[in-house]
Amino acid sequence: MRRAWSIRARTALAFALTSMALTAAAIVVVNIGSQHSIAEVTELSETLPEPMLHPTPAVRPDPSSPPPTERIAIVSRVATSQWQWSVLGIGAAGVLSGGTGWLLSRRMLAPIDAITATATRISASTLHERIALEGPDDELRRVSRTIDGLLDRLEQAFESQRRFVAQASHELRTPLAVQRAAIQIGLHDGARPTEIACAREDLLEQNRRTEHLVESLLVLAEAERGLDGRTVAVDLGALVDEVVAELSDTATAAGVTVTCRRASGPPGGTPITVDCEPVLTRQLVHNLVDNAIEYNHAGGDVRVTVDGTGLRVENTGDPLPAEVVATLTEPFRRADGVTGAGTGRGVGVPVARRHSGLGLSIVDAVAQAHGWCVEVTPRGGGGLVVSVGTRAR
């Protein structure tokens, strides 16, 4: 729409037309009443005899005053002039009201110009700016607060994305650097067969780690993209049983015992179903159980519980401070110094671990995509308790 038909111009036009309509209605009613009264007086003067026009003999008309018929003609001309002045009055009322509407709308809509200017100026590099509109707590200020809240969320998302890109770049550089070193050092021209074998093992290990990292990044991106209505009813208990069966060999090799419990009773009881995307939900359960096995100690336990509220995975392991646990759902966040049953080395050492540091990040992203909630708390005596509430928030 052109600038001439902005809100300000339309407000002024609405004020003018409304005032003109009301003024015109009032004047038309008055003039019609006046014309009707004049017509009645004229008709009455034509039918009555002259003495009846002056019924009181004691009061004689002024000889210099015009006769009644002429007085009626004068009143008629005055009424006609009254119509003309009425038209001018209507126009003047419209102009005055339109100007008043223009000034009022200009003052009332000035915050809109401030909001527009700030929103136009803000870019990815200036997301820290806010509108921060001052004044009464009216509709415009509420709109301003809403936009400021949106900018807060955008700033957090951009900052999280920047951290994620930086961390992913760092994680991808590590295996690439190790592979380059293995090629340059272990595969030199005079390398012995044992050196070649060691270099090959290092290259394969780093290749597997890079492949797993890329797969995790793809799963994370898929979870953050949303579901787009791709949900079906899934038996959560049966899904957990399948994942635990798949990871039984991993648990046996790590010396960890995995037990499952369904609140609905033994197998064959009432199934606990959830509406979810099957592939992503399976990945969520797999990551939880696999992490619980990996970050455990030999002879430790993993307990998986399925009930009407969702899923809970509890594992033994090293004690973790609450401030560290609170960051574990962020990408590439790990509890440095914690030993894992799968490797026997520190979790913070890049070459020693199987996981990419995205396990709980994927769990959190999948849960958010479904509208679920994830709660990670330290377990008394060591280890973690991760609860996934499958009831919509």
Buried (B, 14 or more C-beta within 10 A) or exposed (E): EEEEEBEBBBBBBBBBBBBBEEBBEBBEEEBEEBBEEBEEBBEEBEEEEEEEEEEEEEEEEEEEEEEBEEEBBEBBEEBEEBEEEBEEBBBEBBEEBBEBBBEBBEEBBEBBEBBEEBEEEBEEEEBEBBBEBEEEEEEBBEBBBEBBEEBEEEBEEEEEEEEBEEBBEEBBEBBEEBBEEBEEEBEEEEBEEEBEEBBEEBBEBBEEBBEBBEEBBEBBEBBBEEBEEEBEEBBBBBBBBBBBEEBEEBBEEBBBBBEBBBEBEEEEEEBBBBBBBEEBBBBBBBBBBBBBBBBBBEEBBBBBBBBEBBBBBBBBBBEBEEEBBEEBBBBBBBBEEBBBBBBEEBBEEBEBBBBBBBBBBBBBBBBBBBEBBBEBBBBEEBBBBBBBBBEEE
